[in-house]
Structure formats: structure tokens, C-alpha cells
Amino acid sequence: MNIGQSEISIKFATSEDCGLILKFIRELAEYEKLLDQVIATEEMIREKLFGNKQYAEVIFAYLGDKPVGFALFFHNFSTFLGKPGIYLEDLYVIPKARGNGVANRIISYLAELAVKRDCGRLEWWCLDWNKKAIDFYLNLGAEAMDEWTVYRVTGKNLTDLANKYHQ
């Protein structure tokens, strides 16, 4: 599939797209060998992305009327810059559409959105074994933040920590 950048369109997801969002999340998780960790449902996505409080936003990349990729992102805040930023949680392009500039178009759109929203940065994480993605990001001008280590608390540890001083 050889396409031009002008054939790629970007559209924001709506509440009717929850099934497609979940489909792309599951495909991404399968690619990352993490499918067993996906517990999200269409109902959860609908509530958290399109309910009273919206925690994140989703855009789709289309070739014609066919969705071929998505990005889920949200705002964070840089205390040093004194500005919000956009954090890209997930980016996925279906295998048949890869190598045609779809991911470039998605990232470029998010950069444009960050500038329009007066954000100080656009950032994301990348799995350290995903050499193709790393090379792609470096080619965009992104810099690896190698001096930082990601920490996470989930599940029972999160609950225990939340209750630690409230017993």
C-alpha cells in the first residue's frame, strides 16, 4: 500500500467509536505481547473518555473511510515550563498501513495540537525492545530521556499505598 500524506485524514473519536478504540488497544497490546493485561471494556472506555470527566482523548488516522491507526493522549503539566504538555499514551498503526507515513501524520497532528494548545512539550514512552519505533522517533527529532526511570504502583500495592496512613 503506497499512499500520499494528503490521503491520510485525522479525526477525533466520538462515543460511538468505543468498539474501534478497544479493537486498536487490543491489537497494540497483542503486538507488545501484553494482551493478557488488557481489562478495559467498551463501557469503561465510554465512561472515562466520553463521560462527565474526560481523562483522555483519541484521534484516528483514516485512509479514505478506513481507520488505520489511532492515538490516545492526555494533558500533563510541566512545573519547570509552567505549561501543559501532551502525553501520548498509545500510538498504533495497522500492519498493512505501516511504512506509508501514517504514524508521521499522527505525531505531526499531535505536535500541531500541542502548539495550538500552548503546550510546552509532546512526550511518550517506548518499549526498549521496539527498535523500529525507537528509530522512527529518533528520526522525528525526539530525544530519549535515558536518565529517567519510570516507576509504577498498581493493583494491591496501589490500594495498600492509598490506605497506608488512613488506618
Buried (B, 14 or more C-beta within 10 A) or exposed (E): EEBEEEBBEBEEBEEEBBEBBBBBBBBBBEEBEEEEEEEBEBEEBBBEBBEEEEEBBBBBBBBEEEBBBBBBBBEEEEEEEEBBBBBBEBBBBBEEBBEBBBBBBBBBBBBEBBEEEEBBBBBBEBEEEEEEBBEBBEEEEBEEEEEEEEEEEEEEEEEEEEEEEEE
